Amino acid sequence: MHGRPLEMILTPGQQHDCTVADRLIDFITGDACLADGSYDTNAILDELHQRGIEAVIPSGQERKKKRRHDKELYKQRYLVECFFHSLKRFRRIATRYEKTAACYAAMVCVACTWLWT
């Protein structure tokens, strides 16, 4: 979807994003899942394989035997990185002025809506 967010799950700052990846996989509508190397876990790869979704995830640094992935398709992930760059241009989002998770999530949704249009 052109690098735009389809779903958001807010996690604490000290928690790694891949801990909620299994919940986000439910929202994948295409044939492939593009993610960076930090999502290269056996649990995520197994879940994608069970759902018939191609994992376009480069091997993480800890993996001894590197897996192959579609490098041309992985280049599309650049669009996601561009969107996050645009999102962090909102000072209120980048510095997390909001004190509660609900208010912060609401501001992220407002910023995403602004960028989407």
N, C-alpha and C positions, 0 to 999 in steps of 0.2 A: 504493500500500500504506500509506495513512494517514501518510505522511511517514517511514516507517521504512526503514532501510537494507536493501538487498538484496545489495549487494556492496561491498567496500572494497578500494581500492588505496592503499597508503601511498606518499607521495612525499616527497622532501626538502623542508624548510621553504622553501628558496629557489626551488623549482620551481613553476611555475603549474599549477593543477589541470587546466586544459584540455589539457595535453600528454598525458594518459592517457585523455581522454574517448573516444577511438576504441575503447579496450579495454572501457570501461564500457558503451558502446552495445550491445555483445553481450548484455548482461543485461536490456535493455528488453523487457518482455513486453506492454506496452500499445500503443495507437495513437499516443501523443503522448509527447514528451520535454520536460519542464519544466526550464528552467535559467535562471540569471541572465545578465545582459548580458555577463559576462566570457567566456561560452561562445559568443558570437556571432562565430564564425570561419567562413570559407568552407569549410574542410575538414570541420568538424563538420556544418554545414548540408548539404553535399553527401552526406556519409555517411548522415545521417538520411533525406534525400530518396531515396537509392538503396534504402534498406530499407523505404520506404513509411511512415515514421514522421513524424508532424507535429511540426515544431519550434516549440515555444511558448517562444521566447527573444526577449526584447526586443532591439532594436538597440543595439549598444554605442556608446559616445561617439565612437569613431573613424569609424564608418560615416557617410558623407555622406548617402546616400539611405536613410532609415529604412525598415525592413521592417515589415509588419503582423504582429500576432500576436493570438491569442485572449486578451483581457484577463480574461475571466471564468474561463477555464480556468487562466490564470496565477496567479490568486488561490489556487489549491490549493497552490502552492509554499510558502505560509505554514506548512503542516504540516511541511515539511522544515526550515524555519528554526526552528520550535519544537523539533523533535527535536535539532538541533544546540545550541540553547540548553540543553536538558536535559542533553545529553552533556557540555557544558562546565561544568556544575555539579559534576561530579566533579573535584575539585582535582587529582588525579593525572593526569587527561587534559589539563586546561587548561594546566597548568604543565609537562607532559611530564617527569615524574620519571624515567621509564625511560630508561636509557642506550642500549639497542639498539633497533633498529627492530622486531625480533621481539617483544621484551617489550612495547613500546608498542602494537603491533598486537594483542597478546593482551589487554592491559588495555582497549583500545577495544572488542574483542569481548565481554569480560566486561561492560563498562558498557552496551553495546547490548543484550545479553541481559537484563540487569537492567531496563532501560527498556522492553524489548519486553513483558515480562510484566506 
